[in-house]
Amino acid sequence: MNIVILNGSPRPQGNTAAMVAAYREGAESAGHTVTVFDICLMHIAGCLACEYCHKKAPRRCIQKDDMQLVYPVLDEADMLVLASPVYYHGLSGQLKCAIDRIYAPGYPRRLRKAALLLSSGSPNVYGGALYTYQHSFLEWLHLEDMGVFMAAGDENKSPELLERLRAAGAALTEPDEHNVARLVIRAGDVEVQASLNQTQAARDLMNRLPLTVSGVDSGVDYCCELKEGVFDEAEKQQGWTDGDVSVADGWFAILHSGQDQSQDYRVMVVAHLDDEANAQIRALPQQVTFELSLDEPYAKTATPVNDGALS
Ligand SMILES: Cc1cc2nc3c(=O)[nH]c(=O)nc-3n(C[C@H](O)[C@H](O)[C@H](O)COP(=O)(O)O)c2cc1C
């Protein structure tokens, strides 16, 4: 898989750099493609909050600095690794600037996994960085945690630490079915699950769940009013496959039938029901209230691999 590492340390020969090098070595030995950005050697300004990326040019940042080098690589990455020295209990300021600039693409297109590498002077100083990782990455971007690696004081650059990181990098595997989030659709006693895709609209919907929507069967779909969220016009498609679920233009729709006559419609597909689940939807009464929720089999709380104590 493609792995992008954002290294937020300003010291090229420092403790964080050693952690990054070991993790990279392990991941590359397992056949993964790793790109490291040394954020502190780049010119990356903070976010201007101008909303150009949301209002004028979807997913594009108006600031033409070195973050433009990061964006295309991030959009092709399956895994994001944040690496930083601990500064005042958080990530370095330079790395924080780069993180804030992810606001432009919103949901990088392929990301499924994440890891966190932290170096500090003292043990047990990781609360701020862990909070950001848990809430802004694992939960907001719906990523699977591949571990939090921390080194304090003398642990930095120790052979044990570096070996542990090499082994963790070498153990990484491609995202698979296990990493796919599911939209749970419940109507009365009927409960089915649709596999969510990686579109902006799907990830935005995940952050809006749980929701309750009501609609009527038109013969080809259950069409329910739902206030529009974030979506990328370029990700709309022509026509649908029976069992597709779409969200856009003020509607949530379960497109249970009619795929052969659907070519004239542009739809924003966010999820898909298999044939058996779609048959259960087709059998529902004409007017239905759906309760929508999220199932993420891979979701968990960030797991420190060590807590500033390697032995
Ligand atoms: C501005 C600054 C703030 C720091 N804040 C903390 C801190 O809050 N807690 C801590 O244990 N170490 C702190 N440190 C120490 C670094 O986290 C530690 O030396 C780390 O190993 C440096 O990593 P590096 O070699 O990759 O730069 C701070 C260092 C600097 C320069």
The ligand as a Gaussian input file, in Angstrom:
#p B3LYP/6-31G(d) Opt

LIG

0 1
 C        9.711000      23.682000      22.023000
 C        9.913000      22.399000      22.734000
 C        8.909000      21.921000      23.567000
 C        9.052000      20.710000      24.227000
 N        8.034000      20.260000      25.036000
 C        8.167000      19.072000      25.673000
 C        7.136000      18.583000      26.534000
 O        6.080000      19.203000      26.719000
 N        7.324000      17.384000      27.161000
 C        8.451000      16.661000      26.981000
 O        8.580000      15.585000      27.563000
 N        9.433000      17.070000      26.123000
 C        9.313000      18.258000      25.484000
 N       10.322000      18.692000      24.627000
 C       11.455000      17.798000      24.356000
 C       11.302000      17.044000      23.041000
 O       10.003000      16.498000      22.885000
 C       12.303000      15.879000      22.966000
 O       13.615000      16.373000      23.121000
 C       12.218000      15.106000      21.674000
 O       12.919000      13.885000      21.818000
 C       12.798000      15.873000      20.491000
 O       12.646000      15.119000      19.309000
 P       13.556000      15.424000      18.008000
 O       14.932000      14.918000      18.310000
 O       12.903000      14.670000      16.901000
 O       13.522000      16.884000      17.766000
 C       10.211000      19.919000      24.009000
 C       11.229000      20.412000      23.162000
 C       11.085000      21.639000      22.541000
 C       12.184000      22.130000      21.614000

